[in-house]
Amino acid sequence: MKHFIGIDVASEVCAVTAMSNSGQVLLQCMAKTEANELKTAVKSVSKPRIVVFEECCQAAWLYSIFEPLCEDIIVCNPKKNKDLSGHSKSDKSDSYNLAERARGGHLSRVWHGCEELHILRERLKLYEQLTKESTSLKNKIKAVFRGRGITVGDGIYTADKRVELVKSLPFDAQRERVLCSGELLDEVSKRREKAKLALVEAARKHPRFDRLMEIPQIGEISAASIIATVGSAERFRTRKQFWSYCGFAVVTHETGQFAIDDFGRIKQKDRKIRTRGLVRQYNRQLKYIFKNAAVKLCSQDWMEQYEKLRSNGVSVENAKLTIARKISAVALKILKTGEHYDEKLVFSSK
């Protein structure tokens, strides 16, 4: 008999509820958010154990400490789980609901795995964090000049030209603000370059890195991001599943699809499926990479295929979506098989 253990995770104290396969509550307690206490609470329930908790900042840590103790770990999507919640809410009721919904198979999983890519993911997070900090500082510096109606170029981002450009500001406080932000920007930029080198160095150890670099418009950072984000390519059985993960799947909406014909038989209506745009829940990092690559490919390497789609009456948006789907499918195939990129195989009509 399976035992489902729902854990409502918080920063200091977690609520734990264990439930049998028949719905009987076996355990309901509070435990500190510490590895030893959580392990003790889980071990108090007999095997087979299935631990359930929502995706959060502690999810990867919890997954690593529970994996040796449990037969299965369900990290569920908090957005979809929220849709199942009622009006009343508490820590104990949340842990109970997690175990109950896992028992009924109503939860949507969030993938966790590939511990061997842990270092690469941490390198990527550091690089992305420093990139955001660098962009924020640049915007703040430009905003000071824009507020005084002064136009400056990218020279304001370099230390040698910054000293001359700040003289155009009328107040000492503004000049001090720009120089102080500039010093922070210089330091962040140096650390960002070091983080970039460390990220690429960690990504080069992966056997698929050089293969992904063969795809047009996929550089070192993009290849490293794809490897770290996708993890195990085998979890995507088909390319359509990968398109949905990347945000390239089309949402359809149709009701009243069937009718009764003149002979009394049930027949499907002859009409087009109504589309409602693309999926809203997707991985933003992958969509950004493949979308930007597709935009460049439409005017460079794959321009012939793009023009062919346009000549067949496909709109600009749908043509770019097709190219983005194509490049994502190529990346998935390379991750799975390790094959070299060959444009003749990508476009078999060539």
C-alpha positions, 0 to 999 in steps of 0.5 A, spaced: 500 500 500 502 506 497 503 512 503 503 519 500 506 524 504 504 531 503 509 537 505 507 544 506 514 548 505 515 554 509 522 558 511 522 555 518 516 550 519 513 545 515 507 542 515 507 534 514 501 530 513 501 522 511 496 519 508 494 511 506 492 509 499 485 508 502 485 516 504 486 514 512 491 520 515 497 516 518 501 522 520 500 530 521 505 534 525 509 540 524 517 539 523 522 544 522 525 546 515 531 542 517 534 536 513 534 531 520 527 533 522 524 532 515 528 526 514 525 523 521 518 525 519 518 521 513 522 515 516 516 514 521 511 512 515 512 505 512 514 504 505 513 505 499 513 512 500 511 518 495 513 525 498 509 531 495 511 538 495 510 544 491 516 547 487 519 553 491 526 555 492 528 549 497 525 544 492 532 542 489 534 541 496 528 537 498 529 533 492 536 531 494 535 529 501 528 525 500 530 521 494 534 516 497 528 515 502 522 515 497 520 511 492 517 517 488 517 524 489 512 529 486 514 536 485 508 539 483 506 546 479 504 551 485 500 555 479 496 549 477 495 546 484 492 553 486 486 552 482 484 546 486 484 550 492 478 552 496 477 558 500 480 556 507 487 555 507 492 553 513 499 550 513 496 543 515 490 543 510 495 545 505 499 539 506 493 535 507 490 537 500 497 535 497 497 528 499 490 527 497 491 530 490 497 526 489 493 520 491 488 522 486 493 523 481 491 530 480 497 534 480 502 536 475 509 535 476 515 539 475 521 536 473 527 535 477 533 531 476 540 531 473 544 532 479 551 532 475 548 538 471 548 542 478 554 546 477 552 548 470 546 550 473 549 554 478 554 558 474 548 559 469 544 563 475 550 567 477 551 569 470 544 571 469 544 575 476 550 579 474 547 580 467 540 583 470 544 587 475 549 590 469 542 592 465 539 595 471 545 599 473 546 601 465 538 604 465 539 608 472 545 611 469 542 613 462 536 615 466 540 621 470 542 624 463 535 623 460 532 626 466 536 633 464 534 632 456 541 630 455 543 624 450 549 620 451 551 614 447 554 607 450 561 611 452 557 613 458 558 605 460 566 606 460 570 608 465 575 613 461 569 617 457 564 617 463 569 622 467 568 627 461 560 626 460 558 627 467 561 634 466 554 636 462 550 634 468 548 641 472 548 638 479 554 635 483 549 630 486 547 628 479 555 627 477 556 623 484 550 619 483 553 617 476 560 616 478 558 611 483 553 607 479 559 607 474 564 604 479 558 599 481 557 597 473 565 596 472 565 591 478 559 588 476 562 587 468 568 584 471 565 579 475 560 578 469 566 576 464 569 571 469 562 568 470 561 567 463 568 564 462 566 559 468 559 558 465 562 556 458 568 552 461 563 548 465 558 547 459 564 544 455 564 538 459 558 536 456 558 532 450 553 535 446 555 542 447 560 542 441 554 539 437 549 545 439 554 550 437 554 547 430 546 550 429 546 557 426 545 563 431 546 558 437 552 561 441 556 559 447 551 562 452 545 559 448 548 552 448 550 552 455 543 555 457 539 549 453 543 544 456 542 546 463 535 548 462 533 542 458 537 537 463 535 530 460 532 530 453 529 523 454 524 526 458 521 529 452 518 523 448 516 527 442 518 534 439 511 537 440 512 536 448 518 540 447 514 545 443 509 546 449 515 546 454 518 552 450 512 556 449 511 554 441 505 550 442 498 552 440 492 553 444 486 550 441 478 551 444 473 548 441 466 546 443 460 542 440 464 538 435 459 533 433 452 533 431 447 528 428 446 528 420 440 526 416 441 519 417 441 519 425 448 518 425 453 522 430 458 526 425 464 531 427 462 538 424 466 540 418 469 547 421 476 549 423 479 549 430 479 555 433 486 557 436 487 561 442 494 563 441 500 560 444 501 556 451 502 561 457 506 556 462 512 555 458 520 556 460 522 563 459 529 562 458 528 557 452 523 561 449 527 567 449 533 563 446 529 560 440 525 566 439 531 570 438 535 565 434 529 564 429 528 572 428 536 572 426 535 566 421 529 568 418 533 574 415 540 570 414 541 562 414 534 560 413 531 566 409 530 561 403 525 557 408 522 563 411 520 566 404 517 560 402 513 560 408 511 567 406 509 565 399 505 560 401 500 565 404 503 564 412 503 570 416 509 573 418 508 571 426 506 564 424 512 563 419 517 565 425 513 561 429 515 555 424 522 557 424 523 557 432 519 550 432 524 547 427 530 550 431 528 547 437 526 540 434 533 540 431 536 542 438 532 536 441 534 531 436 542 533 437 541 533 445 538 526 444 542 523 439 549 527 439 548 528 431 552 533 427 548 539 425 546 538 417 542 543 414 540 538 408 537 533 414 533 539 417 530 541 410 529 535 406 527 538 400 533 542 399 
